[in-house]
Amino acid sequence: MLFLAICLAGLAPGLATVWLVHSRGHSWALAIAAGVGVTACLPLLLLAAVLAWPPAAYAITAVAVLAALKAYDDGRVLIASAWATAAVAAYACAGWWTP
């Protein structure tokens, strides 16, 4: 249930953008395109932040590893694999930084 809430929270800015753009008199197509752009921009912004500040990448890696271990322990293999992938991506981002 918490995972659903997190997913909806990630979609909220995109949905708000769709509503705002359409309420200002623009077409549904333009409103949906703007909403998709905002929704896709959030993970890319997180990736840029992780690349810019590696300690955040290490913190995200640690949290993702703990979440993956908990999910594997609960028998949720698909969700655990997603967390493990996030941990590998965050750790790779931290490793690409050169002082």
C-alpha positions in Angstrom: 0.0 0.0 0.0 2.9 2.3 0.8 4.4 1.5 -2.6 1.2 2.6 -4.3 1.2 5.9 -2.3 4.8 6.5 -3.4 3.9 5.9 -7.1 0.9 8.2 -6.9 3.1 10.9 -5.2 5.4 10.6 -8.2 2.6 11.1 -10.6 1.0 14.0 -8.7 3.1 16.7 -10.3 2.3 15.4 -13.8 -1.4 15.2 -13.1 -1.3 18.7 -11.6 0.4 20.0 -14.8 -2.2 18.4 -17.0 -5.0 20.0 -15.0 -3.2 23.4 -15.0 -2.4 23.5 -18.7 -5.8 22.3 -19.7 -7.6 24.8 -17.4 -5.7 27.6 -19.1 -7.4 26.8 -22.4 -4.9 24.6 -24.1 -5.8 21.3 -25.8 -5.8 17.9 -24.1 -2.9 16.8 -26.3 -0.7 19.6 -25.2 -1.7 19.2 -21.5 -0.9 15.5 -21.6 2.4 16.1 -23.3 3.3 18.6 -20.6 2.3 16.2 -17.9 4.3 13.4 -19.3 7.3 15.7 -19.6 7.0 16.7 -15.9 6.6 13.1 -14.8 9.6 11.9 -16.8 11.7 14.9 -15.6 11.6 13.8 -11.9 13.7 10.6 -12.2 16.1 12.4 -14.5 16.5 15.2 -11.9 17.1 12.6 -9.2 19.8 11.0 -11.4 21.4 14.4 -12.0 21.4 15.2 -8.3 23.0 11.8 -7.5 25.7 12.4 -10.2 26.4 15.9 -8.8 26.6 14.9 -5.2 27.9 11.3 -4.6 27.2 11.1 -0.9 23.5 11.1 -1.9 24.2 8.2 -4.2 25.8 6.2 -1.3 22.8 7.0 0.9 20.3 6.0 -1.8 22.4 2.8 -2.4 22.2 1.9 1.3 18.5 2.5 1.5 17.8 0.5 -1.7 19.9 -2.4 -0.5 18.0 -2.6 2.8 14.7 -2.3 1.0 15.7 -5.1 -1.5 16.8 -7.4 1.4 13.5 -6.8 3.2 11.5 -7.4 0.0 13.5 -10.6 -0.7 12.9 -11.7 2.9 9.1 -11.1 2.4 9.1 -13.2 -0.8 8.4 -10.2 -3.2 11.0 -11.0 -5.8 9.9 -8.5 -8.4 9.9 -5.6 -6.1 13.1 -6.7 -4.5 14.7 -6.9 -8.0 13.6 -3.4 -8.7 15.2 -2.2 -5.5 18.4 -4.1 -6.3 18.5 -2.4 -9.7 18.0 1.0 -8.1 20.9 0.2 -5.7 23.2 -0.8 -8.6 22.3 2.4 -10.6 22.8 4.6 -7.6 26.2 3.0 -6.8 27.2 3.3 -10.4 26.4 7.0 -10.3 28.6 7.4 -7.3 31.4 5.6 -8.9 31.4 7.8 -12.0 32.2 10.9 -10.0 35.8 11.8 -10.0 37.2 14.4 -7.6 
